[in-house]
Amino acid sequence: MITLSKKVIVKNVYVFYFMGGFSLKCSWTKYAMVLTALLLLVSSFFSPFMQSFASAADSTKITIHYQPAPNDTKEWGLWIFPEGGEGKPYTFTGEDQFGKVAEVELPDTYDKVGFIVRTESWEKDGGDRFVSVENGEGEVWVKSGDEHTYMSPPDGEYRDLPKFDKVNVTLNYHRYDGDYSGWNIWTWPGDEKEGKQIEFTEDTNFGKRATYTINSGSGNLFDKIGFIIVRHSTSDSDWENKDGGDRFITKVGKDGNVEVWIVQGQNRIYYDRAGVDITRKITKATMDTFNQITLETNVPFDSSKSLGDIEIDGAQIEKVIPYKEGEDAATTKVKIITKQPLDVTKTYKVKQKGYGSADVVNGNVVRTKEFDEKYAYSGNDLGNTYSKKQTNFRVWAPTASEAKLVTYSSWNSKAVKEISMTKSEKGTWKAELKGNQDELIYTYKVKIGNSWSEAVDPYVRATTVNGDRGVVVDLAKTNPRKWSANKPKFKNPEDAIIYELHVRDLSSQKESGIKNKGKYLGVAEWNTKGPNGVKTGLSHIKDLGVTHVQFLPIYDYRTVDETKLNEPQFNWGYDPKNYNVPEGSYSTNPYNPKTRIIELKQMIQTLHDKQLRIVMDVVYNHVYAVSEHSFDKLVPGYYFRYKEDGTLSNGTGVGNDTASEREMVRKFIVDSVAYWAKEYHIDGFRFDLMGIHDTKTMNEVRKKLDEIDPSIIVLGEGWDLGTELDAKLKANQKNAQDMKRIAHFNDGMRDGLKGSVFFDRENGFVNGKQGQEKLIQQSIAAGIDYDRSTATYEDPDQVVTYVEAHDNHTLWDKLQLTNPADTEQTRKQMHKLASSIILTSQGMNFIHAGQEFMRTKGGDHNSYQSPDSVNQLDWKRRAAFSQEVDYMKGLIALRKQYSSFRMTSAQAIHQNLRFVDAPANVVGYTLNAKANKDKANEIMVIHNANKQAQTVHLPSNRTWRLLVDGEQAGTKTLRTVKGNTVNVSPLSTFVLVR
C-alpha cells in the first residue's frame, strides 16, 4: 500500500516442502503438498522451451536463478507448474555470476507459478517452491541445499544493473471506457518513501501519455521506478480509485530513458507497443448448468444494462445477473440465464455489443448432479464386445455431436477407415463390425464443439506398442496352458503377509540367475540360483513363506517407451495410461498385443501354482496428464475435480485428481477392478492414494469383488489429502468406519517404529526415540479402540501393519541416517526388532521386497525412476545376509503357526490381548492362545528397544518355551525359561509360549 507520505512494499514468499519419498504417507497437516512418484517424468525432459516473449497480452514470464553446490556436476533442471495446473519439464539455458539461469514464458497470466529444482531421475534440491508474479513477471534465486526461495539475490546484488540519479519516463495509458478524467500517476524512485503526482498531458491513438523526469530525492542512485495509476478529483484529495497496485519499471535504458504501456485492468507493464492487445473481448464463455452460461470479459461492463447487448445464437436469454450475489453491476463476469434448457452437444455462440463473440464451451455443467442423472450409463458393454461373428463397440461421449470408429492396419499406419457411429442411449455411441475382428486396431474420434479429438478406448483390453491405439482381442486365445480359476486357499484378511515387489527389480541384477530379466516371465522362473547357491526370484519368495505378492503397477503406463527397450529405462508406473491393459515393457514383445496378456497370465498362474496370491497396485486417483488422456478427450471436464476458480484440483500432487464421486468415474473404477479380478484372477487390490477417492466408490468396489470372490483383499493409502471433496466423503483413515473390510496402511506404526518419513534424521521406537510405547501398543492392537482412548479402525481387517514400502527410504537407509554413529550390527538389531514388531502385530502384514535382507537403495528415498543399480534386488546382499533372511522366515512361520497373531475381530483382541507393565522403551503383552484355539495356552511377546538388556516380569511362574530372541526366530524351542522374570537382550524381541 502506498500513501502520500509513506511507501511500504510487502512481498510474500511461499515455500512448500516435498518431504520424504512418496510423501503421501501422513495427514495433510503434516505436509504441504506431495510429489515423488506422483510427479511423473515425461521422456522429453531436456526439450528446449520458448524464450522470446509471446505477442499475446496474456502471458507470464518467470526467471529462475539456481546456484548448485561447489563441484556439483549433476544435470539439474526444472519442473514448472502454474499454481493448480499441470507441470512440464524445462532446462536451464544460461548462466550468470550467481549460477544457472532459466527464463520461461508461460501462456496465460498467473499470480503464482510453482517449480521444483530436480534432475532427470527426480533427485530434488528442496521441494515445491513458488514464484510470485507481478506485472506479468517473476524472478527468484535458489541456493543448493537451502529451502528458502529468495526474491532478490541472497548474497547481495551481483548484477551490473545500471543505476541512475534521474530517469526520463514516458508512460502510455489506455482505458477501455475512454474516461481519463481525474486519472493520473503517483510515482517514486527506487525504494524511496516520497513520491509525486504526474498528470497525463498528451492524447495519442493509444490513449493518454505522460512524460516526466523522476529524480532521487535522497541523492541515492536507483534502478527502478515505482508507480501506481490513481484517480482523484483534485491534487489534494484522497484517491477515489486505483487501476492495479504498486508496479515497478525495471528495464531502463543505459541512456536513462524508458517508455512503457499500461492497459486498464492489466497488471503487466509492456515495454513494447507491438505486444499490447487493447481489444475489448469476451475471454471466456462456459455452460455451467443446463440453463446457465457464464460470460467473462477483459473489461468491466454494466450488467444491469447488458440484457439487450448480449445474445446467444440458438437460445433465448431470460436474464443477465452478476456472477456473485451482491456484486456491483459493473463487472467482468456474469451469469446468463436461458429460458430453455441448453444442449451439451450443441455449439452456442454468445455475442456482446462492443466485445465481439465467442463459442460457448462446456464448463461446470458436466460436473453437475443433473448431468449424471441425465447421462450416466449402467450397461456392461462399454468398450468392444468381441465374438467370432461380429464385434460391437460402444463409447460414452455425451457431449459429442459426432463420433467415429477409426481402424488401422498397424501401430504406426495411417487410418484405414473412419466409420460413423450411431448415437445411442445415455450419451453413448455405438458401431458394429461383422466378421472376426480379432486383432483389429482401432481408436475413437469425437467431435466436441468445432474440434475433433482422437482417443484410445478407455475400456480397451489390449493395445499396440506404447498403448497409443486399441486392439480387439479374442481373450480366449490369451489363456496359457493349465489356466485355472483355482486359487491358493485363503480365509481371513488378517492371514495376509504381503510382499511388495516391482516386476523388474526381481530379476534385473545379473547375479539373479533369472533369464527373462525385467519381464513377467522372469517372475515366473523357478529354481533359480544366485551367489553361493542361494535361491533367487520366485523360489526365494516362496521359501520366505509370504501369502501374497503385491506388484507395483502392471497396467499400461506412460513413462517407459516400449519401442526403445534396448535403452535403460525404469519407472514404478504410477502414471496410468490404459487401465485395463498390461504394461508392455514387461513382456517379451510389446508390439504383439496378445503377448503381454499371455505372459502376465503365465506369471499369475505360476504364482498360484506355488500357492502365492497376487495383489495388484491400482492407480485410479490421477492420470499422467489430463490433456493427453482418453478421459478428457472423450468427455472434457467430467472425469476430474476442479477448484472453484476452474483450475484442476491437486490433492495427488501431480496436477489432477479423478472425480470418483461422479457416476461414470465410479463405474469405470468398479468395472476395471472387476475385469482384472475375473479375467486375470487377481486376488487383491492395493489402491494408491485411496484418500482421493470417496467412500461410496470404495464400498462399491468391495461389493463387486464380494460377488466375484469374497477372499479378494482390498487395501489402500488412506491419507487425508487436500482434494476438492467433502471431508466426510473421503476414503481415508478418518472415515475407515464407513468402509468395512477395506484396509489402510498404518503410517502411525511406520513412523512410530523408525521416525517420520518426512524428516530424514528423526528416529522412532527401535532407533532411540523415547516415549513411543503407547503409540506402538495402539498399532500392535491394530489401531482399534483397545484402551477406550484412541481408535482409528473398527476391525483388524482394516489395517495394514508395515515399516517400509517402495516409497521413502528403506528401513536400512533410514537407520543409516538416524544412527550413523552406531555399528552395523546395532543397526541390524534395530532392523530385526522393527520387522519382528510388524510380524507379531494384529491386522494384515506387509513386507517390502528385500526387507528380509535389509535392502538398501543407497540412500535414494524416491527411486521411482532411478536406474536398476539402485532398484534391483541385490542377490549378493541376500547371500551375505542369510542369517537375517532366516530370521524373517522364522517370524513368518511363527505368525502362520499361531492364529493369536491374526485375530479376526476387535472383540477378540479386547478379550485376548493384555499389555503388561514393562521398563521404559519396552512393550510387552500376552495373548490368550487357548481362546484362539492355538497349540498353546499363552503367548508372551516382549519388544526391547533399549541398548541394554531389560528384565521383564512374566505373568505366571511357569515354564515357557522361547521361540524368538534377538538372534533366531521360528516355531522351534530355542530354550526354556522358568520363573517369573526373563532377561530380554538389547534391541530384541522375545516370544515365549507355554
SVG drawing of the C-alpha trace seen along z (x, -y; Angstrom):
<svg xmlns="http://www.w3.org/2000/svg" viewBox="-38 -20 72 98">
<polyline fill="none" stroke="black" stroke-width="0.4" points="0.0,0.0 1.3,-3.5 0.2,-6.8 1.1,-10.4 3.7,-10.4 4.9,-6.8 5.8,-3.9 5.7,-0.4 6.3,2.7 5.4,6.1 6.4,9.3 5.2,12.8 7.4,15.8 5.5,19.1 7.6,22.2 6.1,25.7 8.2,28.8 8.2,32.2 9.4,34.3 10.4,37.9 9.9,40.1 6.3,40.7 5.1,38.0 1.5,39.1 2.1,41.1 0.5,38.9 -2.3,36.5 -2.5,33.3 -1.4,31.3 2.0,32.9 2.9,31.8 2.1,29.0 2.0,30.9 3.3,34.1 5.1,35.4 7.8,38.0 6.3,41.0 3.2,38.9 5.1,36.2 5.8,38.3 8.5,37.5 8.0,37.1 10.6,38.6 11.4,35.2 12.8,33.7 15.5,31.8 13.5,30.4 14.0,26.7 11.5,24.0 10.4,20.7 12.4,17.8 11.0,15.0 8.1,13.0 4.7,14.1 2.9,11.5 -0.4,12.1 -1.2,10.0 -1.9,12.9 1.4,14.5 3.7,14.8 7.5,14.7 9.5,16.2 13.2,16.2 14.8,18.7 18.4,18.5 20.0,21.6 23.3,21.9 24.5,25.6 26.8,26.8 30.5,26.5 31.9,29.1 28.3,30.4 28.2,31.9 24.6,33.1 22.3,32.2 19.9,30.0 16.7,29.0 13.2,27.6 9.7,28.9 7.4,25.8 3.7,25.8 1.3,22.9 -0.5,23.0 -3.3,25.5 -2.2,26.6 -0.1,29.3 3.7,29.3 6.2,29.6 10.0,30.0 12.3,27.2 16.1,26.7 18.5,24.1 19.8,22.5 22.1,19.8 24.5,18.8 25.4,15.7 27.7,14.9 25.2,16.5 24.8,19.8 22.4,21.4 19.5,19.3 16.2,20.3 13.9,17.8 10.5,19.3 7.4,17.7 4.1,19.3 0.9,18.8 -1.9,17.1 -1.5,15.0 -0.7,16.3 -0.3,14.7 2.0,17.6 4.0,20.2 5.4,23.3 8.7,25.0 11.0,27.8 14.7,28.0 15.5,31.6 17.4,33.9 16.0,36.2 15.9,39.0 13.9,36.8 16.6,36.1 15.3,32.9 17.1,29.9 14.4,28.8 10.7,29.2 7.9,27.2 8.8,23.6 6.8,20.7 7.4,17.5 5.2,14.6 4.3,12.8 4.0,9.0 3.4,7.1 3.3,10.4 6.9,11.3 8.5,13.1 12.1,13.7 13.7,15.8 17.0,17.1 17.7,20.6 20.8,21.9 21.6,25.6 20.7,27.1 18.8,24.0 15.0,24.5 14.4,20.7 13.3,19.1 14.8,15.6 13.0,12.7 16.4,10.9 20.0,12.1 20.7,13.7 24.3,12.7 23.8,9.1 23.4,7.7 26.0,9.2 24.5,8.0 25.8,4.9 22.5,3.1 22.5,-0.5 21.7,-2.9 20.5,-6.5 20.1,-9.8 17.3,-10.6 15.3,-8.8 13.1,-10.2 9.9,-8.2 7.2,-8.1 4.1,-6.3 1.3,-5.5 -2.1,-4.6 -5.2,-3.1 -8.7,-2.9 -11.3,-0.9 -14.1,-3.3 -12.2,-6.3 -12.8,-8.2 -9.4,-9.7 -11.0,-12.4 -9.2,-12.6 -6.7,-9.7 -3.0,-10.4 0.2,-8.8 1.8,-8.6 5.4,-7.8 8.6,-7.4 12.3,-6.5 13.5,-3.0 12.6,-2.2 12.2,-5.7 9.2,-6.6 8.4,-10.0 6.7,-10.3 5.0,-12.9 1.9,-13.2 2.2,-13.2 -0.6,-14.3 -1.3,-12.9 -0.7,-15.7 -0.9,-14.2 -3.6,-12.4 -2.4,-9.6 -4.0,-6.9 -3.3,-4.5 -4.9,-6.7 -3.1,-9.2 0.6,-9.8 2.6,-11.3 6.2,-12.3 8.2,-13.2 11.6,-13.0 12.0,-11.2 14.9,-12.3 16.3,-10.8 15.1,-12.8 17.7,-11.3 20.6,-11.6 21.0,-7.8 21.1,-6.2 18.2,-3.9 17.5,-1.2 13.7,-1.1 10.8,-3.5 7.6,-2.7 4.2,-4.0 0.5,-3.5 -2.3,-4.7 -4.8,-6.6 -7.9,-8.7 -8.8,-11.7 -10.7,-14.9 -8.1,-17.5 -4.4,-17.4 -5.0,-17.5 -7.9,-15.0 -7.7,-11.3 -7.6,-8.7 -11.0,-7.7 -9.9,-4.7 -6.9,-2.8 -6.2,-0.8 -4.0,2.0 -1.5,1.8 2.1,0.8 4.2,1.5 7.9,1.1 9.6,0.1 12.8,2.1 14.1,2.0 15.6,-1.4 17.9,-2.0 21.5,-2.9 20.8,-6.4 18.3,-6.9 15.2,-6.8 12.3,-4.3 8.8,-4.1 6.1,-1.8 2.5,-1.0 -0.2,-0.3 -3.7,1.1 -6.8,0.7 -7.3,3.9 -4.0,5.4 -1.1,5.6 1.6,6.2 4.0,3.5 4.6,3.5 7.9,2.3 6.9,2.8 3.7,1.4 3.6,4.3 2.9,6.7 -0.1,4.9 -3.6,6.1 -6.3,3.5 -9.2,5.1 -12.4,5.4 -13.3,9.1 -15.1,12.0 -12.4,14.0 -14.5,17.0 -18.0,18.4 -18.9,21.7 -22.1,23.7 -22.2,24.3 -25.7,25.7 -28.4,26.7 -29.8,23.2 -26.8,21.0 -23.8,19.7 -21.1,17.8 -19.6,15.0 -16.3,13.3 -14.7,10.2 -11.4,8.4 -13.1,5.0 -15.9,4.3 -19.4,3.5 -22.7,2.7 -24.5,6.0 -27.8,4.2 -27.9,2.7 -26.5,5.6 -29.5,7.7 -30.1,6.1 -26.4,6.1 -25.9,9.9 -27.4,12.6 -26.9,16.3 -27.3,18.0 -29.8,20.8 -31.0,19.8 -33.2,17.2 -32.0,15.2 -34.2,14.8 -31.8,12.5 -28.3,11.4 -27.0,11.1 -23.7,10.6 -21.8,13.8 -21.9,13.4 -24.9,12.3 -24.4,8.8 -21.8,7.8 -21.8,4.3 -23.5,4.2 -20.1,3.1 -18.4,6.5 -16.4,8.6 -18.2,11.8 -22.0,12.5 -24.4,15.4 -26.6,15.6 -29.8,17.5 -31.6,19.0 -35.3,19.6 -34.9,23.1 -32.5,26.0 -29.2,25.9 -27.9,28.9 -24.4,30.0 -23.7,31.4 -24.5,28.1 -22.0,25.3 -23.6,22.0 -22.1,18.6 -22.5,15.7 -22.3,12.2 -21.9,9.0 -22.0,5.5 -18.6,4.0 -16.9,7.2 -17.3,9.5 -18.3,13.1 -17.1,16.4 -18.1,20.0 -19.6,21.4 -17.7,24.5 -19.0,27.0 -17.9,26.0 -19.3,27.0 -22.4,28.4 -20.7,31.8 -19.9,31.9 -23.5,31.4 -25.7,33.9 -28.2,33.2 -25.7,34.3 -25.1,37.6 -28.9,38.1 -29.4,37.5 -26.4,39.3 -25.0,41.9 -25.0,45.3 -25.4,48.5 -24.8,51.1 -22.0,53.6 -20.9,53.3 -18.7,50.2 -15.6,50.8 -15.5,53.6 -17.6,56.8 -16.0,59.5 -17.3,62.6 -16.1,64.5 -19.2,63.4 -19.0,59.7 -17.6,57.1 -19.7,54.3 -18.3,51.0 -19.8,48.6 -18.2,45.4 -19.6,42.9 -19.3,39.4 -22.4,37.5 -21.1,34.0 -20.0,35.1 -22.1,34.1 -20.5,36.8 -18.4,40.0 -16.4,42.2 -14.7,45.6 -11.3,45.4 -9.4,48.5 -5.7,49.0 -3.5,51.7 -0.6,51.3 0.6,49.4 2.0,46.6 0.0,46.7 -2.4,44.1 -6.1,44.7 -7.7,47.4 -11.4,46.5 -13.5,43.9 -16.9,45.4 -19.6,43.2 -21.0,44.3 -24.7,44.2 -25.9,42.1 -27.5,44.3 -28.9,44.2 -27.4,42.1 -24.8,40.3 -23.3,43.4 -22.3,44.0 -22.2,47.5 -20.9,49.3 -20.9,52.9 -18.4,54.7 -19.3,58.0 -16.9,60.9 -14.0,62.0 -12.2,58.8 -9.6,60.4 -6.5,58.1 -8.3,55.2 -6.6,51.9 -8.9,49.0 -9.5,45.7 -12.4,43.4 -12.8,39.9 -15.4,37.5 -16.4,34.0 -16.9,31.7 -17.7,28.1 -16.0,27.4 -13.0,29.7 -12.3,33.4 -10.3,35.4 -9.0,38.9 -8.7,41.2 -7.9,44.8 -11.0,46.6 -10.9,46.2 -12.3,49.7 -9.8,51.3 -8.2,54.6 -5.3,54.7 -3.2,52.1 -0.5,51.6 3.1,50.7 3.1,47.8 -0.6,48.0 -1.4,45.4 -4.1,47.4 -6.6,50.0 -6.8,53.6 -9.7,56.0 -8.6,59.4 -10.1,62.8 -9.3,63.2 -9.8,67.0 -6.6,67.1 -4.6,65.4 -5.1,68.1 -2.0,70.1 -2.0,73.9 -3.5,75.0 -5.1,71.6 -7.3,72.2 -9.5,70.1 -8.4,72.2 -6.5,70.2 -4.4,70.9 -6.5,71.4 -7.0,68.2 -9.6,67.5 -9.2,64.3 -7.7,60.9 -5.7,60.9 -3.8,64.0 -2.3,62.0 1.5,61.5 2.1,59.3 5.4,59.0 5.6,55.8 7.6,56.2 8.4,54.4 8.4,56.8 11.8,55.5 13.5,55.4 13.3,59.1 15.4,60.2 17.4,57.2 20.6,57.9 22.9,60.0 23.6,62.3 19.8,63.1 20.2,66.3 17.0,65.3 16.9,65.4 14.0,63.2 15.2,60.1 12.7,57.4 9.8,59.5 6.7,61.2 8.3,64.5 11.2,63.7 8.9,63.6 7.6,67.0 11.0,68.7 11.5,71.4 14.5,72.9 16.8,70.0 20.0,69.6 22.3,66.7 25.6,66.1 26.6,69.0 23.7,71.0 21.0,69.0 17.5,69.2 16.5,66.2 13.4,64.8 10.1,66.7 11.9,69.5 13.2,67.1 9.8,65.5 8.1,68.9 10.8,70.0 10.2,66.9 6.7,68.0 4.6,65.0 1.0,65.4 0.6,62.6 2.9,60.9 1.8,57.3 3.1,55.9 3.7,52.3 1.7,51.1 1.4,53.7 -1.2,51.9 -0.1,49.9 1.7,46.8 3.1,43.8 6.8,43.2 8.6,46.2 9.0,46.1 8.2,49.7 9.9,49.1 13.3,48.5 13.6,51.3 17.2,51.8 17.9,48.4 18.0,48.2 14.6,47.2 12.9,47.6 9.7,46.4 7.5,47.5 4.5,47.0 2.3,44.5 1.4,42.7 -1.6,44.5 -2.4,44.6 -4.6,47.6 -6.1,49.0 -7.2,52.4 -4.1,53.3 -1.0,55.0 2.3,52.9 4.1,53.9 7.7,53.3 7.4,56.3 6.5,58.5 9.0,60.1 7.3,58.5 5.3,55.2 4.5,54.9 2.2,58.0 -0.9,57.0 -1.5,60.5 2.0,61.3 1.7,59.1 -1.6,60.6 -0.4,64.2 2.8,63.7 1.1,61.8 -1.4,64.7 1.5,67.2 3.1,65.3 -0.1,65.3 -0.8,68.9 2.8,69.8 2.4,67.9 -1.0,69.6 0.6,73.0 3.2,72.1 0.4,71.2 1.0,67.5 -1.7,65.0 -1.4,61.7 -2.2,58.2 -2.4,55.5 -1.4,51.9 -4.1,49.8 -3.8,46.0 -7.3,44.7 -6.7,41.4 -5.0,39.5 -3.7,39.8 -0.3,38.9 -1.6,35.8 -5.2,34.7 -4.9,33.2 -3.3,36.5 -5.7,38.9 -8.7,40.5 -11.0,39.4 -10.6,35.8 -10.5,36.2 -13.9,38.0 -15.7,36.0 -13.7,32.9 -14.0,31.7 -16.0,34.6 -13.6,37.1 -11.6,34.8 -12.2,32.5 -11.9,28.7 -11.5,25.9 -13.9,23.0 -11.6,20.9 -11.7,23.5 -8.2,25.0 -7.7,28.7 -7.8,30.0 -4.4,31.3 -4.6,33.4 -2.4,36.0 0.4,33.5 0.7,34.4 -1.7,31.9 -5.0,33.7 -7.5,35.7 -10.1,38.1 -13.6,37.5 -14.7,40.9 -17.9,39.4 -19.3,39.0 -21.3,41.9 -19.2,42.7 -15.9,42.4 -17.1,44.7 -18.5,47.1 -15.2,47.2 -13.2,47.9 -15.6,50.7 -15.8,52.2 -12.0,52.1 -11.3,53.8 -14.0,56.5 -12.3,57.1 -8.9,57.7 -10.4,59.9 -12.3,62.1 -10.1,62.1 -6.7,62.3 -7.7,64.0 -6.2,61.1 -6.5,61.8 -6.2,58.4 -6.1,54.7 -3.9,52.0 -5.4,48.5 -2.8,45.9 -3.8,42.6 -7.1,44.1 -7.9,41.0 -8.5,39.2 -11.5,41.5 -14.9,41.3 -16.1,43.9 -19.1,44.9 -16.9,45.8 -14.6,47.9 -17.7,49.7 -18.9,50.4 -15.6,51.9 -15.8,54.1 -19.3,55.1 -18.5,56.0 -15.4,58.1 -17.5,59.9 -19.8,61.0 -16.7,62.4 -14.7,63.8 -15.0,62.7 -11.5,63.7 -10.1,60.9 -8.5,58.3 -8.7,54.6 -6.2,52.2 -5.0,48.7 -3.4,45.5 -6.0,43.8 -4.2,40.5 -6.1,37.3 -5.5,35.4 -6.4,31.9 -8.7,32.7 -12.0,30.9 -14.3,33.4 -16.2,33.1 -14.1,34.3 -16.9,36.7 -16.8,38.5 -13.1,39.1 -11.9,42.7 -9.3,42.0 -8.3,43.3 -10.6,40.8 -13.6,42.4 -12.5,46.0 -15.6,46.8 -17.6,46.1 -15.6,48.7 -15.9,52.3 -13.3,54.8 -11.1,52.2 -7.6,51.9 -5.5,48.8 -1.7,48.6 -0.9,47.7 1.6,44.8 1.4,44.4 3.2,47.7 5.6,47.0 6.7,43.6 6.5,44.7 8.9,47.5 11.6,45.7 10.8,42.0 8.9,39.8 9.4,40.4 9.3,36.6 12.3,35.9 15.3,37.9 17.0,37.9 14.0,38.2 14.1,41.6 11.5,43.8 11.0,46.6 13.6,49.0 16.3,46.4 16.3,44.4 13.3,42.2 11.8,42.1 8.1,42.3 6.8,44.3 5.4,47.2 1.8,46.0 1.8,45.5 3.4,48.9 0.8,50.6 -2.0,49.0 -0.6,50.2 0.1,53.7 -3.6,53.9 -4.5,53.0 -5.5,49.4 -8.8,50.4 -10.3,48.8 -8.3,51.0 -7.9,48.8 -11.1,46.7 -9.0,43.7 -7.8,43.7 -9.2,45.6 -8.7,45.4 -10.2,48.7 -13.1,50.9 -11.7,54.2 -8.2,55.7 -9.0,56.4 -9.0,52.6 -5.3,52.1 -2.0,52.9 0.9,53.0 4.3,52.2 7.5,50.3 8.8,49.8 7.5,49.8 8.6,48.7 8.1,45.1 10.6,43.2 13.9,44.6 14.2,48.3 14.4,49.1 18.1,49.8 18.8,46.5 16.7,44.7 18.7,46.3 21.9,45.2 20.6,41.6 19.3,41.7 22.0,43.7 25.3,43.1 27.4,43.5 26.1,47.0 27.8,50.1 26.3,52.1 25.5,54.9 23.5,52.5 21.6,51.3 20.9,54.9 19.4,55.5 17.2,52.4 16.1,53.6 15.2,57.1 13.4,55.5 11.2,53.4 10.3,56.4 9.6,58.6 7.1,56.0 5.4,55.9 5.1,59.7 3.7,60.1 1.1,57.3 -2.6,57.7 -4.0,56.9 -2.6,57.6 1.2,57.7 3.2,56.1 6.9,56.5 8.8,54.6 10.8,56.8 14.3,57.1 13.4,56.1 14.4,59.6 18.0,58.9 17.9,55.3 17.5,53.8 19.4,50.6 18.8,48.1 22.0,46.3 20.0,43.6 17.6,42.9 14.3,42.1 12.4,41.7 13.7,44.2 10.7,44.2 12.8,43.5 16.2,44.4 18.3,47.0 18.5,50.7 21.6,50.2 19.5,48.5 16.3,50.5 17.4,54.1 17.1,56.7 20.7,57.4 21.1,61.1 24.7,60.8 23.4,59.0 20.8,61.7 23.7,64.2 25.6,62.1 22.6,61.6 21.4,65.2 21.1,65.1 18.8,62.1 16.8,63.8 16.4,66.8 15.2,64.6 12.5,63.1 11.5,66.6 11.2,67.7 9.0,64.7 6.7,65.5 6.5,69.2 5.7,68.1 2.9,65.9 1.4,68.5 1.7,71.1 -0.2,69.1 -3.5,67.6 -3.3,65.5 -1.2,63.0 -4.1,62.9 -7.3,62.4 -10.2,61.6 -12.3,59.1 -11.8,56.2 -13.7,58.1 -11.2,61.0 -8.3,58.5 -10.0,56.9 -10.6,60.2 -7.3,61.9 -4.5,59.3 -3.2,57.8 -0.3,55.4 1.9,55.8 3.9,53.4 7.4,53.0 10.5,50.8 10.8,47.7 11.2,48.4 9.9,51.9 6.5,53.1 5.2,56.4 1.9,58.2 0.3,61.6 -2.0,63.4 -4.7,65.9 -3.7,68.6 -6.1,71.2 -9.1,69.0 -7.8,68.7 -7.5,72.5 -3.7,72.4 -1.5,75.3 -0.5,73.3 -2.2,71.8 -0.5,68.5 2.0,66.4 4.2,63.7 5.7,61.1 8.4,58.6 9.9,55.9 13.0,54.3 14.2,51.1 16.9,50.3 20.6,50.8 20.8,52.7 19.2,55.9 16.0,55.5 14.3,57.7 10.6,58.2 8.1,59.9 6.3,62.9 2.6,63.2 3.0,66.6 5.7,68.6 5.8,71.4 7.9,72.9 8.0,71.1 9.4,72.1 11.4,69.3 10.8,69.3 12.2,65.9 15.1,63.9 17.4,61.3 19.3,63.8 16.8,66.5 13.1,66.8 10.7,69.6 8.5,72.2 11.1,74.4 12.1,74.0 15.4,72.2 15.5,72.7 13.1,72.9 12.6,70.1 11.5,70.8 10.4,68.5 8.5,65.2 11.1,63.0 13.0,63.0 16.1,61.1 15.5,59.7 18.5,58.9 19.2,55.4 17.3,54.3 15.4,57.6 12.1,59.3 11.4,62.3 8.4,64.5 7.6,67.2 4.8,69.8 3.6,72.2"/>
</svg>
